[in-house]
Amino acid sequence: MIMKHPHNSKEDKIIKAKDFSVIKAELAHQWIAFNFQDKKVLANGQTLEDVTKQLTLPQLSQTAIFRVLPAGMIYSPNQL
Amino acid sequence: MKYDYSVSFPFDPSRPAFRRPLVEVTLFGPLGSSIKTLALIDSGADYSLFNIEFARKLGLDLSVGERQTTTGIEGGYKELLILDIELQVEALNKIKTPVGFIDSPSVSGLLGQIGFFDLNRVKFERDHNVFEIIPR
């Protein structure tokens, strides 16, 4: 993604923020596989292994797997 | 490389939102295994820390490595297993670095002083909503 940095005259590459807007509160404490392109939780479970065994290899390569901490991980780009 | 801050809204709506410097990180294990996850860039952490479940899934040998204890997580002492692994932050080169693996429900992934901050110039521009990682 190319964006103009507010304090730079040149164009800088900036990696876009991760969008967590569809992660629901009931997933707190769980492991999830999340696809940032589709904004979809592809799998969830109590352990990382529970999550990975639900995914195909191509899905694994396209998702980030992480534990949803109780403090929350919900992000909405409209509220920046 | 510059990255936008992510914004987290706590599940408790009465609490304020806060911004977090989060990056996608791929952890590599032996025999070509890898897992993509997220890590918080945490200047207050001595080591980069990832949940022990990543080490198990990657097939890392948990019988080797250095064992240390740490404080500040869950309010008590927790054991860390330090292993040298390869990891790659999104849009940067793959590096080999010491990582602490910890069995804690409070830790998913974070990048700390040893093996991350000491290998990169990290510039937080919170007022511009970006942070920058420049490999040294």
Backbone of each chain as ProteinMPNN parsed JSONL, in Angstrom:
{"seq_chain_A": "MIMKHPHNSKEDKIIKAKDFSVIKAELAHQWIAFNFQDKKVLANGQTLEDVTKQLTLPQLSQTAIFRVLPAGMIYSPNQL", "coords_chain_A": {"N_chain_A": [[0.842, -1.187, 0.0], [0.554, 2.221, -0.816], [1.028, 5.246, 0.704], [0.761, 8.691, 1.509], [2.953, 10.028, 3.724], [2.146, 12.04, 6.481], [4.049, 13.934, 7.302], [5.982, 13.969, 5.429], [7.347, 14.755, 2.286], [7.861, 12.994, 0.298], [6.654, 9.873, -1.129], [5.821, 7.315, 1.036], [6.1, 3.877, 1.834], [3.63, 2.261, 3.603], [2.612, -0.142, 5.812], [-0.588, -1.294, 6.053], [-2.867, -0.883, 8.775], [-3.903, -3.565, 10.906], [-7.085, -5.065, 10.752], [-9.376, -5.673, 13.088], [-12.087, -5.821, 13.361], [-14.173, -7.665, 13.323], [-13.841, -9.519, 15.27], [-15.229, -11.162, 17.886], [-16.365, -10.681, 21.292], [-16.766, -13.085, 22.605], [-14.741, -14.661, 21.775], [-12.562, -14.125, 23.273], [-9.681, -15.17, 25.007], [-9.424, -17.361, 23.412], [-7.773, -19.27, 20.816], [-7.367, -18.157, 17.511], [-7.744, -18.376, 13.939], [-7.162, -15.996, 11.64], [-8.168, -14.222, 8.812], [-6.961, -11.48, 7.301], [-7.541, -10.255, 4.891], [-10.111, -11.09, 4.075], [-11.388, -10.499, 6.381], [-12.228, -12.49, 8.183], [-12.86, -14.924, 10.668], [-11.437, -17.903, 10.472], [-11.169, -20.21, 11.908], [-11.506, -21.376, 15.267], [-10.457, -22.144, 18.636], [-9.578, -23.912, 21.689], [-6.903, -24.416, 21.857], [-3.84, -23.87, 20.049], [-3.33, -25.996, 18.398], [-5.899, -27.069, 18.091], [-6.94, -25.202, 16.357], [-5.269, -25.211, 14.057], [-5.648, -27.753, 13.017], [-8.075, -27.6, 11.825], [-7.724, -26.352, 9.461], [-6.826, -26.069, 5.986], [-3.745, -26.492, 4.136], [-3.352, -24.307, 2.26], [-5.084, -22.437, 3.474], [-3.836, -22.099, 5.915], [-1.56, -20.725, 5.146], [-2.543, -18.278, 4.547], [-3.549, -17.061, 6.754], [-3.377, -15.431, 9.949], [-2.463, -16.712, 13.027], [-3.431, -16.458, 16.301], [-3.642, -15.746, 19.836], [-6.51, -14.544, 21.337], [-6.49, -11.94, 23.441], [-7.804, -11.073, 26.684], [-8.136, -8.327, 26.968], [-9.008, -7.354, 24.595], [-9.281, -7.092, 21.031], [-10.316, -5.572, 18.987], [-10.747, -3.778, 16.123], [-11.547, -0.919, 14.337], [-11.413, 0.563, 11.262], [-12.804, 2.823, 10.645], [-12.929, 4.337, 12.86], [-10.594, 5.553, 13.413]], "CA_chain_A": [[0.0, 0.0, 0.0], [1.314, 3.462, -0.866], [0.32, 6.369, 1.313], [1.617, 9.845, 1.725], [3.141, 10.262, 5.139], [1.733, 13.427, 6.708], [5.154, 14.866, 7.512], [7.008, 13.72, 4.434], [6.921, 15.145, 0.957], [7.951, 11.827, -0.579], [5.705, 8.8, -0.861], [6.383, 6.253, 1.855], [5.302, 2.663, 1.94], [3.147, 2.025, 4.946], [1.8, -1.346, 5.942], [-1.882, -0.892, 6.586], [-3.195, -1.442, 10.089], [-4.716, -4.778, 10.922], [-8.49, -4.79, 11.029], [-9.902, -6.713, 13.973], [-13.436, -5.38, 13.705], [-15.175, -8.733, 13.41], [-13.529, -10.469, 16.338], [-16.244, -10.973, 18.92], [-15.901, -10.816, 22.673], [-16.793, -14.476, 23.065], [-13.5, -15.329, 21.371], [-11.482, -13.809, 24.211], [-8.963, -16.321, 25.579], [-9.315, -18.473, 22.466], [-6.889, -19.157, 19.655], [-8.135, -18.018, 16.277], [-7.066, -18.173, 12.653], [-7.854, -14.819, 11.122], [-7.745, -13.775, 7.493], [-7.132, -10.028, 7.298], [-8.107, -9.811, 3.62], [-11.557, -11.33, 4.105], [-11.883, -10.165, 7.726], [-12.985, -13.651, 8.647], [-12.263, -15.901, 11.566], [-11.594, -19.184, 9.771], [-11.261, -21.292, 12.886], [-11.155, -20.994, 16.626], [-10.371, -23.286, 19.531], [-8.927, -23.685, 22.974], [-5.454, -24.508, 21.688], [-3.358, -23.595, 18.693], [-3.502, -27.238, 17.64], [-7.324, -27.154, 17.732], [-7.177, -24.303, 15.227], [-4.55, -25.596, 12.838], [-6.162, -28.997, 12.431], [-9.301, -27.286, 11.067], [-7.36, -25.581, 8.275], [-6.029, -26.673, 4.926], [-2.445, -25.826, 4.003], [-3.495, -22.958, 1.694], [-5.686, -21.54, 4.472], [-2.796, -21.804, 6.913], [-0.608, -19.746, 4.625], [-3.223, -16.992, 4.351], [-4.128, -16.559, 7.997], [-2.53, -15.247, 11.131], [-3.018, -17.459, 14.156], [-3.012, -15.816, 17.548], [-4.533, -15.884, 20.98], [-7.231, -13.294, 21.593], [-6.308, -11.634, 24.855], [-9.06, -10.566, 27.238], [-8.25, -6.87, 26.857], [-9.737, -7.057, 23.37], [-8.499, -6.895, 19.823], [-11.282, -5.175, 17.981], [-10.265, -2.569, 15.482], [-12.402, -0.438, 13.26], [-10.696, 1.638, 10.563], [-13.629, 4.036, 10.578], [-12.864, 5.077, 14.113], [-9.24, 6.065, 13.625]], "C_chain_A": [[0.887, 1.251, 0.0], [0.467, 4.578, -0.259], [1.29, 7.523, 1.452], [1.73, 10.076, 3.225], [2.891, 11.737, 5.429], [2.893, 14.414, 6.857], [6.288, 14.647, 6.516], [6.5, 14.138, 3.063], [6.979, 13.961, 0.005], [6.906, 10.788, -0.18], [6.408, 7.722, -0.042], [5.477, 5.042, 1.79], [4.898, 2.49, 3.39], [2.287, 0.771, 4.934], [0.515, -0.965, 6.669], [-2.16, -1.581, 7.93], [-4.054, -2.691, 9.956], [-6.136, -4.437, 11.371], [-9.093, -5.943, 11.829], [-11.394, -6.557, 14.233], [-14.447, -6.505, 13.859], [-14.854, -9.778, 14.482], [-14.442, -10.184, 17.526], [-15.683, -11.266, 20.311], [-15.862, -12.269, 23.134], [-15.545, -15.259, 22.654], [-12.324, -14.978, 22.281], [-10.969, -15.09, 24.847], [-8.807, -17.478, 24.581], [-8.224, -18.198, 21.43], [-7.768, -19.027, 18.414], [-7.197, -17.972, 15.073], [-7.836, -17.081, 11.945], [-7.276, -14.423, 9.778], [-8.021, -12.276, 7.385], [-7.701, -9.502, 5.977], [-9.63, -9.936, 3.641], [-12.205, -10.844, 5.391], [-12.742, -11.296, 8.266], [-12.165, -14.466, 9.637], [-12.489, -17.269, 10.938], [-11.748, -20.348, 10.728], [-10.949, -20.733, 14.256], [-11.139, -22.242, 17.512], [-9.618, -22.944, 20.793], [-7.407, -23.744, 22.891], [-5.091, -24.166, 20.244], [-3.558, -24.824, 17.811], [-4.96, -27.423, 17.209], [-7.613, -26.339, 16.468], [-6.521, -24.829, 13.961], [-5.116, -26.858, 12.202], [-7.469, -28.78, 11.658], [-8.995, -26.643, 9.72], [-6.627, -26.425, 7.248], [-4.692, -25.923, 4.838], [-2.567, -24.447, 3.35], [-4.116, -21.965, 2.682], [-4.656, -21.135, 5.531], [-1.867, -20.694, 6.44], [-1.225, -18.352, 4.508], [-3.77, -16.39, 5.637], [-3.051, -16.308, 9.03], [-3.223, -15.952, 12.293], [-2.517, -16.82, 15.439], [-4.056, -16.043, 18.628], [-5.203, -14.538, 21.214], [-7.159, -13.02, 23.089], [-7.557, -10.948, 25.393], [-9.226, -9.057, 27.12], [-8.934, -6.463, 25.56], [-8.83, -6.772, 22.21], [-9.423, -6.489, 18.699], [-10.854, -3.839, 17.405], [-11.215, -2.168, 14.375], [-11.711, 0.713, 12.545], [-11.498, 2.929, 10.497], [-13.519, 4.89, 11.83], [-11.464, 5.573, 14.413], [-9.291, 7.567, 13.9]], "O_chain_A": [[1.865, 1.317, 0.745], [-0.67, 4.809, -0.671], [2.504, 7.328, 1.506], [0.73, 10.293, 3.91], [3.375, 12.599, 4.695], [2.736, 15.6, 6.568], [7.416, 15.087, 6.738], [5.341, 13.894, 2.726], [6.242, 13.916, -0.98], [6.358, 10.809, 0.922], [7.492, 7.273, -0.414], [4.255, 5.159, 1.702], [5.732, 2.566, 4.293], [1.352, 0.648, 4.142], [0.542, -0.39, 7.757], [-1.734, -2.711, 8.169], [-4.826, -2.84, 9.008], [-6.339, -3.616, 12.264], [-9.292, -7.042, 11.31], [-11.915, -7.096, 15.21], [-15.491, -6.304, 14.48], [-15.529, -10.803, 14.577], [-14.419, -9.091, 18.093], [-14.694, -11.979, 20.482], [-15.025, -12.642, 23.956], [-15.318, -16.375, 23.122], [-11.216, -15.476, 22.084], [-11.747, -15.983, 25.183], [-8.131, -18.464, 24.877], [-7.818, -17.058, 21.207], [-8.786, -19.708, 18.288], [-6.033, -17.586, 15.175], [-9.03, -17.226, 11.681], [-6.061, -14.303, 9.617], [-9.177, -11.852, 7.38], [-8.283, -8.418, 5.947], [-10.345, -9.004, 3.272], [-13.431, -10.782, 5.487], [-13.853, -11.072, 8.746], [-10.962, -14.668, 9.473], [-13.625, -17.742, 10.88], [-12.381, -21.352, 10.402], [-10.224, -19.748, 14.394], [-11.735, -23.265, 17.173], [-9.091, -21.843, 20.95], [-6.707, -23.195, 23.742], [-5.937, -24.177, 19.35], [-3.909, -24.713, 16.636], [-5.229, -27.878, 16.097], [-8.419, -26.734, 15.626], [-7.155, -24.885, 12.907], [-5.069, -27.014, 10.982], [-7.916, -29.663, 10.926], [-9.904, -26.413, 8.922], [-5.906, -27.364, 7.586], [-4.544, -24.842, 5.408], [-1.949, -23.497, 3.83], [-3.727, -20.798, 2.725], [-4.615, -19.989, 5.977], [-1.443, -19.84, 7.219], [-0.506, -17.361, 4.383], [-4.387, -15.325, 5.611], [-1.967, -16.891, 8.989], [-4.426, -15.796, 12.502], [-1.311, -16.662, 15.633], [-5.181, -16.469, 18.367], [-4.531, -13.509, 21.28], [-7.7, -13.774, 23.898], [-8.289, -10.309, 24.636], [-10.35, -8.557, 27.168], [-9.397, -5.329, 25.442], [-7.724, -6.262, 22.389], [-9.323, -7.004, 17.585], [-10.628, -2.88, 18.144], [-11.634, -3.0, 13.571], [-11.446, 1.745, 13.163], [-10.932, 4.007, 10.315], [-13.966, 6.036, 11.849], [-11.172, 5.97, 15.541], [-8.251, 8.192, 14.106]]}, "seq_chain_B": "MKYDYSVSFPFDPSRPAFRRPLVEVTLFGPLGSSIKTLALIDSGADYSLFNIEFARKLGLDLSVGERQTTTGIEGGYKELLILDIELQVEALNKIKTPVGFIDSPSVSGLLGQIGFFDLNRVKFERDHNVFEIIPR", "coords_chain_B": {"N_chain_B": [[10.731, 0.343, 7.096], [7.393, 1.409, 7.328], [4.599, 1.215, 9.514], [1.136, 1.199, 10.15], [-0.375, 2.022, 13.26], [-2.435, -0.265, 15.025], [-5.789, -0.199, 16.201], [-7.255, -1.021, 19.19], [-10.302, -1.999, 20.517], [-11.497, -2.431, 23.62], [-13.228, -5.344, 24.841], [-14.943, -4.735, 26.836], [-17.129, -2.218, 26.726], [-17.089, 0.071, 28.235], [-14.565, 0.807, 28.658], [-11.743, 2.716, 27.472], [-10.634, 2.995, 24.013], [-7.495, 1.92, 22.641], [-4.3, 2.365, 21.092], [-2.177, 0.098, 19.35], [1.088, -1.039, 18.575], [1.25, -3.302, 16.284], [2.455, -6.095, 14.455], [2.584, -8.369, 11.683], [4.035, -11.514, 12.004], [6.103, -14.13, 10.93], [6.892, -17.251, 12.133], [9.465, -19.615, 12.028], [10.108, -23.092, 11.849], [11.914, -26.234, 12.184], [12.484, -28.295, 9.269], [10.956, -26.924, 7.396], [8.58, -25.986, 8.495], [6.164, -23.474, 9.398], [4.52, -20.681, 10.961], [2.208, -18.101, 10.767], [1.694, -15.195, 12.657], [0.674, -12.654, 15.035], [2.417, -9.926, 16.501], [3.096, -7.866, 19.285], [4.889, -4.903, 19.449], [7.07, -4.386, 21.913], [8.652, -2.437, 23.982], [9.172, -2.716, 26.632], [9.705, -5.306, 27.198], [12.144, -7.716, 27.919], [12.943, -9.973, 26.407], [11.888, -11.225, 23.176], [8.771, -12.684, 23.159], [6.851, -15.585, 22.819], [3.926, -17.604, 22.82], [4.131, -20.864, 24.238], [2.837, -22.78, 22.772], [3.279, -22.253, 20.1], [5.906, -23.094, 19.726], [5.667, -25.83, 20.122], [3.941, -26.518, 18.009], [5.491, -25.853, 15.822], [7.365, -27.773, 15.893], [9.711, -27.548, 17.32], [12.64, -28.396, 19.176], [12.172, -28.919, 22.43], [13.782, -29.722, 24.426], [16.213, -28.64, 24.382], [18.043, -25.524, 24.591], [17.973, -22.5, 26.58], [16.874, -22.172, 29.885], [15.024, -19.808, 31.635], [13.806, -17.637, 34.235], [11.097, -15.369, 34.493], [9.66, -12.269, 35.518], [6.676, -10.329, 35.978], [4.714, -11.212, 34.355], [1.529, -12.347, 34.681], [1.819, -11.72, 37.306], [3.726, -13.154, 38.775], [6.482, -15.517, 39.023], [7.574, -16.906, 35.996], [8.491, -19.564, 33.862], [10.774, -19.392, 31.16], [11.598, -20.616, 27.952], [14.389, -20.305, 26.105], [15.042, -20.128, 22.757], [16.9, -20.23, 19.732], [15.524, -19.085, 16.864], [14.233, -18.784, 13.499], [12.683, -15.887, 12.315], [10.338, -13.725, 10.705], [9.447, -10.485, 10.221], [6.643, -8.854, 8.863], [7.215, -7.632, 5.64], [9.91, -7.29, 6.061], [13.29, -8.661, 6.191], [14.029, -12.144, 6.746], [15.206, -13.212, 9.922], [17.561, -14.726, 12.218], [17.098, -15.335, 15.578], [17.16, -15.015, 19.193], [14.404, -16.283, 20.985], [11.947, -16.186, 23.5], [9.975, -18.721, 24.76], [6.88, -19.209, 26.307], [4.677, -20.574, 28.709], [1.867, -19.332, 29.02], [-1.328, -17.927, 29.476], [-1.562, -15.262, 29.034], [0.098, -14.384, 27.096], [0.548, -14.014, 23.694], [2.08, -13.114, 21.367], [5.024, -11.166, 21.305], [7.472, -8.639, 20.593], [10.601, -7.987, 21.808], [13.38, -6.45, 23.624], [15.878, -7.944, 23.424], [17.159, -9.329, 20.597], [15.35, -8.122, 18.957], [14.789, -5.205, 19.274], [17.462, -4.605, 19.597], [18.455, -5.207, 17.144], [17.31, -3.6, 15.336], [16.403, -0.28, 14.336], [13.902, 1.327, 15.931], [11.214, 3.37, 15.545], [8.832, 5.159, 17.101], [6.021, 6.856, 16.161], [3.69, 7.967, 17.461], [1.962, 10.115, 17.431], [1.559, 10.498, 14.746], [0.377, 8.218, 14.023], [1.894, 6.091, 13.107], [4.543, 3.655, 13.104], [8.001, 2.858, 12.766], [10.222, 0.466, 11.458], [13.545, -0.096, 11.157], [15.936, -2.046, 9.9], [19.188, -2.638, 11.274]], "CA_chain_B": [[9.34, 0.155, 6.714], [6.452, 2.023, 8.263], [3.39, 0.434, 9.786], [0.086, 1.873, 10.913], [-0.829, 1.46, 14.531], [-3.779, -0.825, 15.079], [-6.58, 0.302, 17.322], [-8.003, -2.062, 19.879], [-11.423, -1.591, 21.35], [-11.706, -3.493, 24.61], [-14.536, -5.982, 24.798], [-15.747, -3.959, 27.771], [-17.314, -0.939, 26.032], [-16.903, 1.222, 29.119], [-13.136, 1.139, 28.694], [-11.359, 3.464, 26.266], [-9.831, 2.326, 22.995], [-6.075, 2.259, 22.693], [-3.569, 1.966, 19.894], [-1.113, -0.878, 19.6], [1.986, -1.318, 17.446], [1.174, -4.737, 15.985], [2.963, -6.508, 13.145], [2.508, -9.795, 11.361], [5.335, -12.181, 12.123], [6.113, -15.553, 10.617], [7.87, -18.022, 12.9], [9.885, -20.779, 11.246], [10.641, -24.229, 12.583], [12.712, -27.134, 11.362], [11.806, -29.045, 8.197], [10.082, -26.09, 6.583], [7.331, -25.58, 9.141], [6.063, -22.044, 9.708], [3.215, -20.187, 11.408], [2.091, -16.648, 10.766], [0.936, -14.715, 13.81], [0.804, -11.223, 15.293], [3.236, -9.615, 17.669], [3.104, -6.502, 19.794], [6.246, -4.385, 19.646], [6.998, -4.079, 23.344], [9.985, -2.01, 24.438], [9.328, -3.076, 28.039], [10.003, -6.737, 27.326], [13.559, -8.029, 27.671], [13.002, -10.918, 25.284], [10.707, -11.488, 22.369], [8.077, -13.795, 23.803], [5.726, -16.192, 22.119], [3.316, -18.688, 23.58], [4.818, -22.15, 24.054], [2.129, -23.599, 21.788], [3.915, -22.066, 18.797], [7.1, -23.947, 19.668], [5.215, -27.22, 19.953], [3.386, -26.708, 16.665], [6.58, -25.741, 14.841], [8.227, -28.943, 16.003], [11.014, -27.186, 17.897], [13.131, -29.292, 20.223], [12.007, -28.21, 23.702], [14.733, -30.235, 25.419], [17.438, -27.834, 24.304], [17.775, -24.113, 24.857], [18.248, -21.987, 27.92], [15.663, -21.914, 30.672], [15.13, -18.657, 32.523], [12.533, -17.234, 34.827], [10.781, -13.966, 34.264], [8.58, -11.725, 36.34], [5.9, -9.316, 35.269], [3.62, -11.843, 33.615], [0.607, -12.996, 35.616], [2.138, -11.323, 38.671], [4.634, -14.053, 39.484], [7.589, -16.04, 38.245], [7.214, -17.854, 34.946], [9.676, -20.088, 33.175], [10.929, -19.151, 29.723], [12.56, -21.442, 27.227], [14.976, -19.457, 25.073], [15.52, -20.884, 21.596], [17.212, -19.445, 18.537], [14.685, -19.494, 15.739], [14.109, -17.805, 12.419], [11.391, -15.208, 12.226], [10.272, -12.674, 9.683], [8.411, -9.465, 10.373], [6.043, -8.482, 7.58], [7.924, -6.683, 4.772], [11.338, -7.249, 6.386], [13.989, -9.905, 5.917], [14.036, -13.175, 7.779], [16.394, -13.169, 10.78], [17.642, -15.742, 13.263], [17.148, -14.53, 16.797], [16.658, -15.726, 20.375], [12.997, -16.033, 21.322], [11.502, -16.879, 24.697], [8.652, -19.347, 24.671], [6.333, -19.195, 27.655], [3.367, -21.21, 28.864], [1.063, -18.335, 29.717], [-2.497, -17.485, 28.714], [-1.501, -13.809, 28.828], [1.063, -14.069, 26.046], [0.428, -14.599, 22.362], [3.368, -12.82, 20.747], [5.55, -9.806, 21.412], [8.862, -8.464, 20.18], [11.236, -7.234, 22.884], [14.695, -5.815, 23.476], [16.931, -8.85, 22.951], [16.818, -10.002, 19.347], [14.528, -7.301, 18.062], [15.169, -3.792, 19.373], [18.915, -4.452, 19.424], [18.792, -5.456, 15.736], [16.56, -2.658, 14.499], [16.031, 1.037, 14.854], [12.44, 1.357, 15.995], [10.782, 4.747, 15.789], [7.397, 5.278, 17.338], [5.439, 8.172, 15.89], [2.311, 7.759, 17.901], [1.134, 11.267, 17.041], [1.255, 10.36, 13.316], [-0.266, 6.919, 13.878], [2.762, 5.122, 12.45], [5.834, 3.322, 13.695], [8.921, 2.472, 11.701], [11.259, -0.507, 11.819], [14.66, 0.015, 10.209], [16.998, -2.989, 10.268], [20.504, -2.003, 11.383]], "C_chain_B": [[8.439, 0.751, 7.775], [5.164, 1.198, 8.344], [2.382, 1.335, 10.503], [-0.062, 1.227, 12.29], [-2.192, 0.81, 14.323], [-4.49, -0.249, 16.293], [-7.364, -0.856, 17.909], [-9.122, -1.44, 20.689], [-11.662, -2.714, 22.345], [-13.108, -4.073, 24.5], [-15.495, -5.305, 25.785], [-15.921, -2.554, 27.195], [-17.116, 0.279, 26.93], [-15.433, 1.637, 29.19], [-12.734, 1.823, 27.39], [-10.574, 2.603, 25.282], [-8.37, 2.744, 23.151], [-5.399, 1.726, 21.443], [-2.429, 1.026, 20.26], [-0.226, -1.007, 18.366], [2.067, -2.826, 17.203], [1.722, -5.015, 14.595], [2.699, -7.992, 12.946], [3.909, -10.369, 11.385], [5.166, -13.634, 11.71], [7.237, -16.213, 11.394], [8.196, -19.284, 12.11], [10.451, -21.859, 12.16], [11.487, -25.093, 11.679], [11.849, -27.782, 10.271], [10.744, -28.224, 7.472], [8.78, -25.666, 7.229], [7.351, -24.081, 9.422], [4.643, -21.727, 10.159], [3.256, -18.671, 11.367], [1.232, -16.224, 11.952], [1.094, -13.205, 13.922], [1.698, -11.018, 16.498], [3.109, -8.132, 17.995], [4.55, -6.066, 19.954], [6.294, -3.765, 21.032], [8.384, -3.728, 23.875], [10.217, -2.356, 25.903], [9.657, -4.536, 28.257], [11.487, -6.973, 27.052], [13.7, -8.914, 26.437], [11.753, -10.799, 24.408], [10.059, -12.742, 22.933], [6.94, -14.29, 22.923], [5.202, -17.347, 22.972], [3.979, -20.017, 23.237], [4.127, -23.022, 23.01], [2.709, -23.422, 20.379], [5.126, -23.002, 18.663], [6.716, -25.398, 19.432], [4.736, -27.455, 18.526], [4.473, -26.668, 15.6], [7.499, -26.957, 14.874], [9.608, -28.617, 16.528], [11.37, -28.157, 19.015], [13.109, -28.551, 21.561], [12.982, -28.703, 24.773], [16.05, -29.477, 25.379], [17.075, -26.383, 24.624], [17.997, -23.771, 26.31], [16.942, -21.729, 28.651], [15.919, -20.764, 31.629], [13.786, -18.44, 33.197], [12.339, -15.75, 34.58], [9.691, -13.536, 35.239], [7.802, -10.724, 35.493], [4.784, -9.885, 34.432], [2.791, -12.635, 34.616], [1.001, -12.739, 37.064], [3.062, -12.243, 39.43], [5.78, -14.485, 38.598], [7.072, -17.034, 37.204], [8.487, -18.308, 34.253], [9.608, -19.796, 31.687], [11.87, -20.198, 29.153], [13.086, -20.594, 26.072], [15.536, -20.337, 23.961], [15.867, -19.914, 20.475], [16.356, -19.954, 17.388], [14.754, -18.43, 14.645], [12.719, -17.188, 12.481], [11.48, -14.087, 11.202], [9.111, -11.748, 9.988], [7.937, -9.076, 8.977], [6.839, -7.381, 6.891], [9.402, -6.514, 5.128], [11.966, -8.608, 6.09], [13.889, -10.877, 7.092], [15.325, -13.058, 8.601], [16.384, -14.371, 11.723], [17.886, -15.017, 14.576], [16.676, -15.344, 17.992], [15.23, -15.305, 20.711], [12.678, -16.816, 22.588], [10.117, -17.448, 24.481], [8.131, -19.557, 26.091], [4.947, -19.823, 27.657], [2.504, -20.271, 29.689], [-0.138, -17.942, 28.866], [-2.474, -15.996, 28.416], [-0.569, -13.412, 27.696], [0.689, -14.788, 24.769], [1.745, -14.371, 21.641], [3.781, -11.387, 20.99], [7.032, -9.794, 21.083], [9.535, -7.52, 21.168], [12.657, -6.799, 22.563], [15.737, -6.743, 22.841], [16.459, -9.547, 21.672], [15.856, -9.248, 18.459], [14.956, -5.837, 18.129], [16.673, -3.607, 19.164], [19.353, -4.72, 17.984], [18.148, -4.441, 14.795], [16.513, -1.277, 15.155], [14.512, 1.112, 14.784], [12.011, 2.76, 16.391], [9.261, 4.777, 15.928], [6.967, 6.709, 17.06], [3.955, 8.074, 16.194], [1.403, 8.904, 17.445], [0.788, 11.234, 15.553], [0.61, 9.01, 13.001], [0.584, 5.913, 13.108], [3.953, 4.807, 13.351], [6.693, 2.748, 12.587], [9.952, 1.49, 12.24], [12.334, -0.445, 10.742], [15.746, -0.962, 10.647], [18.355, -2.304, 10.276], [21.526, -2.707, 10.499]], "O_chain_B": [[8.692, 0.615, 8.972], [4.723, 0.584, 7.373], [2.754, 2.136, 11.361], [0.111, 0.017, 12.441], [-3.002, 1.291, 13.53], [-3.862, 0.135, 17.279], [-8.055, -1.581, 17.193], [-8.918, -0.488, 21.443], [-11.995, -3.831, 21.951], [-14.052, -3.383, 24.116], [-16.709, -5.309, 25.584], [-14.967, -1.776, 27.173], [-16.988, 1.399, 26.435], [-15.105, 2.698, 29.722], [-13.305, 1.55, 26.335], [-9.939, 1.619, 25.661], [-8.064, 3.791, 23.722], [-5.861, 0.77, 20.821], [-1.81, 1.138, 21.318], [-0.725, -1.075, 17.243], [2.853, -3.529, 17.838], [1.477, -4.249, 13.662], [2.605, -8.763, 13.901], [4.848, -9.778, 10.852], [4.199, -14.289, 12.097], [8.39, -15.789, 11.322], [7.298, -19.942, 11.585], [11.176, -21.574, 13.113], [11.75, -24.73, 10.533], [10.622, -27.798, 10.368], [9.751, -28.77, 6.99], [7.948, -25.041, 6.572], [8.407, -23.493, 9.654], [3.69, -22.412, 9.787], [4.193, -18.039, 11.855], [0.183, -16.812, 12.219], [1.593, -12.557, 13.002], [1.727, -11.846, 17.409], [3.027, -7.278, 17.113], [5.354, -6.792, 20.539], [5.645, -2.753, 21.297], [9.187, -4.61, 24.178], [11.353, -2.295, 26.372], [9.867, -4.959, 29.393], [12.022, -6.481, 26.058], [14.489, -8.624, 25.538], [10.705, -10.331, 24.853], [10.733, -13.747, 23.157], [6.175, -13.505, 22.362], [5.94, -17.972, 23.734], [4.342, -20.262, 22.087], [4.755, -23.904, 22.425], [2.638, -24.337, 19.559], [5.335, -23.618, 17.618], [7.35, -26.105, 18.648], [5.078, -28.462, 17.905], [4.385, -27.368, 14.591], [8.32, -27.143, 13.976], [10.572, -29.319, 16.224], [10.493, -28.672, 19.709], [13.928, -27.663, 21.797], [13.012, -28.177, 25.885], [16.902, -29.655, 26.25], [15.915, -26.072, 24.894], [18.183, -24.647, 27.154], [16.017, -21.136, 28.096], [16.918, -20.754, 32.347], [12.766, -18.989, 32.781], [13.298, -14.986, 34.473], [8.905, -14.355, 35.715], [8.244, -10.332, 34.413], [3.99, -9.139, 33.858], [3.316, -13.5, 35.317], [0.564, -13.462, 37.96], [3.169, -12.115, 40.65], [6.024, -13.892, 37.547], [6.24, -17.891, 37.502], [9.433, -17.539, 34.083], [8.567, -19.926, 31.044], [12.826, -20.611, 29.81], [12.334, -20.212, 25.175], [16.396, -21.184, 24.199], [15.198, -18.896, 20.296], [16.456, -21.115, 16.991], [15.266, -17.33, 14.851], [11.719, -17.88, 12.674], [12.557, -13.581, 10.889], [7.951, -12.16, 10.013], [8.728, -8.982, 8.038], [7.104, -6.332, 7.478], [10.077, -5.669, 4.541], [11.271, -9.576, 5.78], [13.694, -10.49, 8.244], [16.402, -12.833, 8.048], [15.335, -14.957, 11.991], [18.782, -14.178, 14.671], [15.878, -16.268, 17.832], [14.902, -14.119, 20.718], [13.087, -17.968, 22.734], [9.198, -16.74, 24.07], [8.859, -20.027, 26.966], [4.154, -19.631, 26.735], [2.421, -20.4, 30.91], [0.006, -17.657, 27.678], [-3.285, -15.514, 27.625], [-0.457, -12.23, 27.369], [0.53, -16.009, 24.749], [2.455, -15.328, 21.333], [2.954, -10.481, 20.887], [7.745, -10.781, 21.264], [9.093, -6.385, 21.348], [13.08, -6.78, 21.407], [16.391, -6.387, 21.861], [15.465, -10.273, 21.687], [15.571, -9.674, 17.34], [15.436, -5.289, 17.136], [17.112, -2.59, 18.626], [20.511, -4.483, 17.642], [18.421, -4.437, 13.594], [16.578, -1.149, 16.378], [13.918, 0.978, 13.715], [12.399, 3.269, 17.443], [8.522, 4.461, 14.995], [7.487, 7.654, 17.653], [3.103, 8.097, 15.306], [0.235, 8.694, 17.116], [-0.176, 11.875, 15.134], [0.334, 8.704, 11.841], [0.046, 4.978, 12.517], [4.315, 5.585, 14.234], [6.186, 2.221, 11.597], [10.485, 1.664, 13.336], [12.072, -0.708, 9.569], [16.41, -0.732, 11.658], [18.65, -1.488, 9.402], [22.69, -2.308, 10.464]]}, "name": "protein", "num_of_chains": 2, "seq": "MIMKHPHNSKEDKIIKAKDFSVIKAELAHQWIAFNFQDKKVLANGQTLEDVTKQLTLPQLSQTAIFRVLPAGMIYSPNQLMKYDYSVSFPFDPSRPAFRRPLVEVTLFGPLGSSIKTLALIDSGADYSLFNIEFARKLGLDLSVGERQTTTGIEGGYKELLILDIELQVEALNKIKTPVGFIDSPSVSGLLGQIGFFDLNRVKFERDHNVFEIIPR"}
